[in-house]
Structure formats: structure tokens, C-alpha cells
């Protein structure tokens, strides 16, 4: 899965100010309701997903993700982790690995103006099914907000694009069907990303993140990552979520296909 650039925003409904008290009234008491609704700069979430099949097909897949975020008008920091594990029964009764991946990313962004920002991130991930023992990556760049609407009592809308410089090193190792060493690969490339957020209403939220990495310095290679997330908030803290991930590598490891997709349904708890 890819580094999701989720800059979550919570709308606070602020009541109209009360009329001025009469001169002989007692001292005005501060409104505690607003203070309770203020989410503060820190937020977080944790989610799980699972699928189990029996009968003609016997398999299971477990997924998990966690996010911690700090956001102020000027700074935003994000720490994200996700993973997947699954096995399936073959015709001879053996258990075959169908998912084994883990990744973590940390990102910082400074918004110089409402339109322009600078960012950097570090990441590491492993994916045994893709013969990826470890991918370490770093990126620096600029972000430009093309569209942002956060007015009260209206749907929130955000479209931001990113342009940067990206480096990644893939330590490759074939885990299945036989274990063997593979040649490591470096990726030096410009990066072009886009993040779209639309809160359809107070309960339904849509997120989309796309990242394109074309290697222009070494062998011709293009990486494309797309993550779509749809959330339905059942309560103030719990939501049903659906993730669709697409990952394309024009020069994958030996014996691997170039495009992987996954669809995950689960739940997410806001902290």
C-alpha cells in the first residue's frame, strides 16, 4: 500500500453568540460546548479489515492500518503504517501465502501560504509476494493547492498537487516459489502526485491519492500508485471503510506481473 496523504479536517459547528447581558446580570460563563467540540491539532485512527472464504475456496486475508497526525494552519505531520497477511488452501491441501506486506511512512509539510507548501517524507516497506525484501525511499518537493473549500455548513473539498524529487532503493529477494537472491534496483525520479478529498455529507467521505514516479536517469521504469478510500461514519468515532489500491511497476522483479490491485472492506476507529 502507498503512503496515504490524508490531511483530515474536522468541522466544528459554532453557535451564534448570545446577546449582550444586562448590566445587572452576573458574570458571563464561558461556553464549554465549543471547547468540547474543539478537536485540537492531534488526531489518529486505527483500522482493520478481514475476508474469509470456505467451501470451494478456503482462504483468509487480514489487513490493518494506523495513522497519527498533527495539523496546524502552518505545519502538518503524519505517521502512517499498514500491512496485510493472508493464506489460501491449494488443491493438495497445503497452505499458500497470498499476502504478506508491511510499510511505514513519516511525512512533514510546511504551508508557507494557503496555496503553496513544502514537504518531505521517508518510507520503508516490504512485500514478500512481490519479491520486495525492503524498499527505502525519500522525497522532497512542493505542493500547490488548486481547490479548497472548508466553509461551514457546506461540503469540504480539496484538490492539491505535488511535484518533487524522489529516490528509492529496492532490496529484492524471491521468497516464493523458491528462495533466491535478486539484483537490487535504484530509482531516481521526479514525482508527480495529487490528493483529492471530498466530504459528500457529514457521514460520507471520499479520498483519492495518486503518485507517478518515472525513472529518467536509469533504465526506463515507471511506478504508479493509486489509493481510493470511501468512509461511511456510523458514529462520531467509528466508520466503515473501503480501500481500492492499484500499484503498477513497469519493471517488476523476475517472474512478477507489473500490476497489482486490492479491494479491502473494514472498519476504522478514530482516536
C-alpha positions as a Markdown table, in Angstrom:
| # | Residue | x | y | z |
|---|---|---|---|---|
| 1 | Unk | 0.0 | 0.0 | 0.0 |
| 2 | Unk | 1.1 | 3.5 | -0.6 |
| 3 | Unk | 1.8 | 6.5 | 1.6 |
| 4 | Unk | -1.6 | 8.0 | 2.1 |
| 5 | Unk | -1.5 | 11.8 | 2.3 |
| 6 | Unk | -4.6 | 12.1 | 4.5 |
| 7 | Unk | -4.8 | 15.6 | 6.0 |
| 8 | Unk | -8.1 | 15.0 | 7.9 |
| 9 | Unk | -10.2 | 18.1 | 8.9 |
| 10 | Unk | -13.0 | 18.2 | 11.5 |
| 11 | Unk | -15.7 | 20.8 | 11.1 |
| 12 | Unk | -16.9 | 22.4 | 14.3 |
| 13 | Unk | -20.4 | 23.9 | 14.4 |
| 14 | Unk | -20.2 | 27.2 | 16.4 |
| 15 | Unk | -23.4 | 28.5 | 17.8 |
| 16 | Unk | -24.3 | 32.1 | 17.3 |
| 17 | Unk | -23.0 | 34.4 | 20.1 |
| 18 | Unk | -25.5 | 35.1 | 22.9 |
| 19 | Unk | -27.0 | 38.6 | 23.2 |
| 20 | Unk | -25.1 | 41.1 | 25.5 |
| 21 | Unk | -26.2 | 40.6 | 29.1 |
| 22 | Unk | -28.0 | 43.3 | 31.0 |
| 23 | Unk | -25.7 | 45.4 | 33.3 |
| 24 | Unk | -27.1 | 43.9 | 36.4 |
| 25 | Unk | -26.6 | 40.3 | 35.2 |
| 26 | Unk | -24.0 | 38.1 | 36.7 |
| 27 | Unk | -20.6 | 37.4 | 35.1 |
| 28 | Unk | -20.8 | 35.6 | 31.8 |
| 29 | Unk | -19.8 | 32.0 | 31.9 |
| 30 | Unk | -17.6 | 30.6 | 29.1 |
| 31 | Unk | -19.2 | 28.2 | 26.7 |
| 32 | Unk | -18.0 | 24.7 | 27.4 |
| 33 | Unk | -19.6 | 23.2 | 24.4 |
| 34 | Unk | -17.2 | 24.8 | 21.9 |
| 35 | Unk | -14.3 | 23.6 | 24.0 |
| 36 | Unk | -15.5 | 20.1 | 23.9 |
| 37 | Unk | -16.0 | 20.2 | 20.2 |
| 38 | Unk | -12.5 | 21.6 | 19.5 |
| 39 | Unk | -10.6 | 18.5 | 18.2 |
| 40 | Unk | -7.2 | 20.0 | 18.8 |
| 41 | Unk | -4.1 | 19.7 | 16.5 |
| 42 | Unk | -3.6 | 15.9 | 17.1 |
| 43 | Unk | -5.8 | 13.2 | 15.6 |
| 44 | Unk | -5.4 | 9.5 | 14.9 |
| 45 | Unk | -7.2 | 6.4 | 13.6 |
| 46 | Unk | -6.7 | 2.6 | 13.5 |
| 47 | Unk | -8.5 | 0.3 | 11.1 |
| 48 | Unk | -8.8 | -3.5 | 10.4 |
| 49 | Unk | -10.2 | -5.5 | 7.6 |
| 50 | Unk | -10.7 | -9.2 | 7.0 |
| 51 | Unk | -12.0 | -11.6 | 4.4 |
| 52 | Unk | -12.6 | -15.4 | 4.9 |
| 53 | Unk | -13.8 | -17.9 | 2.3 |
| 54 | Unk | -14.8 | -21.5 | 2.9 |
| 55 | Unk | -16.3 | -24.2 | 0.6 |
| 56 | Unk | -14.8 | -24.5 | -2.8 |
| 57 | Unk | -12.2 | -21.8 | -1.8 |
| 58 | Unk | -10.6 | -21.7 | 1.6 |
| 59 | Unk | -8.6 | -18.6 | 2.3 |
| 60 | Unk | -8.4 | -15.6 | 4.6 |
| 61 | Unk | -6.7 | -12.2 | 4.4 |
| 62 | Unk | -6.2 | -9.7 | 7.3 |
| 63 | Unk | -5.3 | -6.1 | 6.8 |
| 64 | Unk | -4.5 | -3.3 | 9.3 |
| 65 | Unk | -3.6 | 0.4 | 9.2 |
| 66 | Unk | -2.8 | 3.1 | 11.7 |
| 67 | Unk | -2.4 | 6.9 | 11.4 |
| 68 | Unk | -1.3 | 9.6 | 13.8 |
| 69 | Unk | -1.4 | 13.2 | 12.6 |
| 70 | Unk | -0.7 | 16.7 | 13.8 |
| 71 | Unk | -2.1 | 19.7 | 11.8 |
| 72 | Unk | -2.0 | 23.4 | 12.4 |
| 73 | Unk | -2.5 | 26.3 | 9.9 |
| 74 | Unk | 1.2 | 26.2 | 9.1 |
| 75 | Unk | 2.5 | 22.7 | 9.9 |
| 76 | Unk | 1.3 | 19.1 | 9.2 |
| 77 | Unk | 3.0 | 15.9 | 10.3 |
| 78 | Unk | 1.8 | 12.4 | 9.5 |
| 79 | Unk | 2.9 | 9.0 | 10.7 |
| 80 | Unk | 1.3 | 6.0 | 8.9 |
| 81 | Unk | 1.7 | 2.3 | 8.9 |
| 82 | Unk | -0.2 | -0.5 | 7.2 |
| 83 | Unk | 0.1 | -4.2 | 6.5 |
| 84 | Unk | -1.6 | -7.3 | 5.1 |
| 85 | Unk | -1.3 | -11.1 | 5.7 |
| 86 | Unk | -3.2 | -14.0 | 4.1 |
| 87 | Unk | -3.1 | -17.6 | 3.2 |
| 88 | Unk | -5.2 | -19.9 | 0.9 |
| 89 | Unk | -5.6 | -23.7 | 0.6 |
| 90 | Unk | -4.3 | -25.3 | -2.6 |
| 91 | Unk | -5.8 | -28.4 | -4.3 |
| 92 | Unk | -3.4 | -30.7 | -2.4 |
| 93 | Unk | -4.4 | -29.2 | 1.0 |
| 94 | Unk | -1.3 | -27.2 | 1.5 |
| 95 | Unk | -1.4 | -23.6 | 2.7 |
| 96 | Unk | -0.2 | -21.0 | 0.1 |
| 97 | Unk | 0.8 | -17.4 | 1.1 |
| 98 | Unk | -1.4 | -14.9 | -0.7 |
| 99 | Unk | -0.4 | -11.7 | 1.1 |
| 100 | Unk | 2.5 | -10.6 | 3.4 |
| 101 | Unk | 3.3 | -6.9 | 3.4 |
| 102 | Unk | 4.2 | -4.2 | 5.9 |
| 103 | Unk | 5.0 | -0.5 | 5.4 |
| 104 | Unk | 5.6 | 2.7 | 7.4 |
| 105 | Unk | 5.9 | 6.4 | 6.4 |
| 106 | Unk | 6.5 | 9.7 | 8.1 |
| 107 | Unk | 5.8 | 13.0 | 6.4 |
| 108 | Unk | 6.2 | 16.7 | 7.2 |
| 109 | Unk | 4.7 | 19.6 | 5.4 |
| 110 | Unk | 5.1 | 23.4 | 5.8 |
| 111 | Unk | 2.4 | 25.6 | 4.3 |
| 112 | Unk | 4.1 | 28.9 | 3.5 |
| 113 | Unk | 0.9 | 30.3 | 2.1 |
| 114 | Unk | -2.7 | 28.9 | 1.7 |
| 115 | Unk | -1.7 | 27.9 | -1.8 |
| 116 | Unk | 2.0 | 26.8 | -1.6 |
| 117 | Unk | 3.7 | 24.3 | 0.7 |
| 118 | Unk | 7.0 | 22.4 | 1.0 |
| 119 | Unk | 7.1 | 18.8 | 2.2 |
| 120 | Unk | 9.4 | 15.8 | 2.7 |
| 121 | Unk | 8.8 | 12.2 | 3.6 |
| 122 | Unk | 10.6 | 9.0 | 4.5 |
| 123 | Unk | 9.3 | 5.5 | 4.0 |
| 124 | Unk | 10.1 | 1.8 | 4.2 |
| 125 | Unk | 8.1 | -1.2 | 3.2 |
| 126 | Unk | 8.4 | -4.9 | 2.4 |
| 127 | Unk | 6.2 | -7.2 | 0.2 |
| 128 | Unk | 7.2 | -10.8 | 0.0 |
| 129 | Unk | 4.7 | -11.7 | -2.8 |
| 130 | Unk | 6.3 | -9.0 | -5.0 |
| 131 | Unk | 9.9 | -10.2 | -4.1 |
| 132 | Unk | 10.5 | -6.9 | -2.2 |
| 133 | Unk | 12.6 | -7.5 | 0.8 |
| 134 | Unk | 12.9 | -3.8 | 1.6 |
| 135 | Unk | 12.2 | -0.6 | -0.2 |
| 136 | Unk | 13.6 | 2.6 | 1.5 |
| 137 | Unk | 12.5 | 5.9 | 0.0 |
| 138 | Unk | 12.9 | 9.6 | 0.5 |
| 139 | Unk | 11.2 | 12.5 | -1.3 |
| 140 | Unk | 11.4 | 16.4 | -1.2 |
| 141 | Unk | 9.1 | 18.7 | -3.0 |
| 142 | Unk | 6.5 | 21.4 | -3.3 |
| 143 | Unk | 2.7 | 21.3 | -3.0 |
| 144 | Unk | 0.2 | 23.6 | -4.7 |
| 145 | Unk | -3.5 | 23.8 | -3.6 |
| 146 | Unk | -5.7 | 24.2 | -6.6 |
| 147 | Unk | -9.0 | 24.0 | -4.9 |
| 148 | Unk | -10.0 | 24.2 | -1.3 |
| 149 | Unk | -13.4 | 24.8 | 0.3 |
| 150 | Unk | -13.9 | 24.5 | 4.0 |
| 151 | Unk | -16.8 | 26.9 | 4.7 |
| 152 | Unk | -19.1 | 25.9 | 7.5 |
| 153 | Unk | -22.4 | 24.1 | 6.6 |
| 154 | Unk | -21.0 | 23.2 | 3.1 |
| 155 | Unk | -19.3 | 20.1 | 1.8 |
| 156 | Unk | -15.5 | 20.2 | 2.2 |
| 157 | Unk | -13.5 | 19.9 | -1.0 |
| 158 | Unk | -9.7 | 19.8 | -1.5 |
| 159 | Unk | -7.5 | 19.3 | -4.5 |
| 160 | Unk | -3.7 | 19.5 | -4.1 |
| 161 | Unk | -0.9 | 18.6 | -6.4 |
| 162 | Unk | 2.7 | 17.8 | -5.5 |
| 163 | Unk | 5.9 | 18.0 | -7.5 |
| 164 | Unk | 9.2 | 16.7 | -6.1 |
| 165 | Unk | 12.3 | 14.7 | -6.4 |
| 166 | Unk | 12.2 | 11.0 | -5.3 |
| 167 | Unk | 14.8 | 8.3 | -4.5 |
| 168 | Unk | 14.1 | 4.7 | -3.7 |
| 169 | Unk | 16.2 | 1.6 | -3.3 |
| 170 | Unk | 14.7 | -1.8 | -3.7 |
| 171 | Unk | 16.4 | -4.7 | -2.0 |
| 172 | Unk | 14.9 | -7.7 | -3.8 |
| 173 | Unk | 14.7 | -11.3 | -2.7 |
| 174 | Unk | 12.5 | -14.1 | -4.1 |
| 175 | Unk | 10.5 | -15.8 | -1.3 |
| 176 | Unk | 8.1 | -17.9 | -3.4 |
| 177 | Unk | 8.1 | -20.4 | -5.0 |
| 178 | Unk | 11.8 | -20.8 | -4.3 |
| 179 | Unk | 14.1 | -18.6 | -2.2 |
| 180 | Unk | 16.9 | -16.9 | -4.1 |
| 181 | Unk | 18.8 | -13.6 | -4.3 |
| 182 | Unk | 17.8 | -11.0 | -6.8 |
| 183 | Unk | 19.6 | -7.9 | -8.1 |
| 184 | Unk | 18.8 | -4.7 | -6.2 |
| 185 | Unk | 17.4 | -1.7 | -8.0 |
| 186 | Unk | 17.7 | 2.1 | -7.6 |
| 187 | Unk | 15.1 | 4.6 | -8.6 |
| 188 | Unk | 15.9 | 8.3 | -9.2 |
| 189 | Unk | 12.9 | 10.1 | -10.5 |
| 190 | Unk | 10.8 | 13.2 | -10.4 |
| 191 | Unk | 7.5 | 12.7 | -8.6 |
| 192 | Unk | 4.1 | 13.9 | -9.5 |
| 193 | Unk | 1.3 | 13.4 | -7.0 |
| 194 | Unk | -2.3 | 14.5 | -6.5 |
| 195 | Unk | -4.6 | 14.4 | -3.4 |
| 196 | Unk | -8.3 | 14.8 | -3.7 |
| 197 | Unk | -10.7 | 15.0 | -0.7 |
| 198 | Unk | -14.5 | 15.4 | -0.8 |
| 199 | Unk | -16.8 | 15.2 | 2.1 |
| 200 | Unk | -20.0 | 14.3 | 0.4 |
| 201 | Unk | -22.0 | 14.9 | 3.5 |
| 202 | Unk | -21.5 | 14.7 | 7.3 |
| 203 | Unk | -21.2 | 10.9 | 7.2 |
| 204 | Unk | -19.7 | 10.0 | 3.8 |
| 205 | Unk | -16.1 | 10.9 | 2.9 |
| 206 | Unk | -14.1 | 10.2 | -0.3 |
| 207 | Unk | -10.3 | 10.3 | -0.5 |
| 208 | Unk | -8.1 | 9.7 | -3.6 |
| 209 | Unk | -4.3 | 9.8 | -3.8 |
| 210 | Unk | -2.2 | 9.2 | -7.0 |
| 211 | Unk | 1.6 | 9.2 | -7.3 |
| 212 | Unk | 3.6 | 8.8 | -10.5 |
| 213 | Unk | 7.3 | 8.1 | -10.5 |
| 214 | Unk | 9.0 | 7.9 | -13.9 |
| 215 | Unk | 12.7 | 7.0 | -13.7 |
| 216 | Unk | 14.5 | 9.4 | -16.1 |
| 217 | Unk | 18.1 | 8.6 | -15.0 |
| 218 | Unk | 18.4 | 4.9 | -15.2 |
| 219 | Unk | 16.6 | 2.1 | -17.1 |
| 220 | Unk | 13.2 | 3.0 | -18.3 |
| 221 | Unk | 10.9 | 2.3 | -15.4 |
| 222 | Unk | 7.6 | 3.8 | -14.2 |
| 223 | Unk | 5.9 | 3.4 | -10.8 |
| 224 | Unk | 2.2 | 4.3 | -10.4 |
| 225 | Unk | 0.3 | 4.1 | -7.2 |
| 226 | Unk | -3.4 | 5.0 | -6.7 |
| 227 | Unk | -5.4 | 4.7 | -3.4 |
| 228 | Unk | -9.1 | 5.3 | -3.2 |
| 229 | Unk | -10.8 | 5.4 | 0.2 |
| 230 | Unk | -14.5 | 5.7 | 0.9 |
| 231 | Unk | -15.7 | 6.1 | 4.5 |
| 232 | Unk | -19.2 | 5.9 | 6.0 |
| 233 | Unk | -19.3 | 7.3 | 9.5 |
| 234 | Unk | -21.7 | 5.3 | 11.7 |
| 235 | Unk | -20.8 | 7.2 | 14.9 |
| 236 | Unk | -18.6 | 10.1 | 15.8 |
| 237 | Unk | -15.6 | 7.8 | 16.1 |
| 238 | Unk | -16.4 | 4.6 | 14.1 |
| 239 | Unk | -16.6 | 4.3 | 10.3 |
| 240 | Unk | -17.0 | 1.6 | 7.7 |
| 241 | Unk | -14.2 | 1.9 | 5.1 |
| 242 | Unk | -13.4 | 0.6 | 1.7 |
| 243 | Unk | -10.0 | 0.9 | 0.1 |
| 244 | Unk | -9.1 | 0.2 | -3.5 |
| 245 | Unk | -5.3 | 0.1 | -4.2 |
| 246 | Unk | -3.6 | -0.1 | -7.6 |
| 247 | Unk | 0.1 | -0.5 | -7.9 |
| 248 | Unk | 2.0 | -0.6 | -11.2 |
| 249 | Unk | 5.7 | -1.3 | -11.8 |
| 250 | Unk | 6.8 | -1.4 | -15.4 |
| 251 | Unk | 9.9 | -3.4 | -14.5 |
| 252 | Unk | 8.9 | -5.7 | -11.6 |
| 253 | Unk | 11.0 | -8.4 | -10.0 |
| 254 | Unk | 11.7 | -11.5 | -12.0 |
| 255 | Unk | 8.6 | -13.6 | -12.6 |
| 256 | Unk | 6.2 | -11.0 | -11.2 |
| 257 | Unk | 3.4 | -9.2 | -13.0 |
| 258 | Unk | 3.5 | -5.5 | -13.4 |
| 259 | Unk | 0.1 | -4.5 | -11.9 |
| 260 | Unk | -1.4 | -5.4 | -8.5 |
| 261 | Unk | -4.8 | -4.4 | -7.3 |
| 262 | Unk | -6.6 | -4.9 | -4.0 |
| 263 | Unk | -10.0 | -4.2 | -2.6 |
| 264 | Unk | -10.4 | -4.1 | 1.2 |
| 265 | Unk | -13.5 | -3.6 | 3.4 |
| 266 | Unk | -13.1 | -3.0 | 7.1 |
| 267 | Unk | -13.7 | -0.6 | 10.0 |
| 268 | Unk | -11.8 | 2.3 | 11.3 |
| 269 | Unk | -11.8 | 3.9 | 14.8 |
| 270 | Unk | -10.8 | 7.5 | 15.3 |
| 271 | Unk | -8.8 | 8.2 | 18.4 |
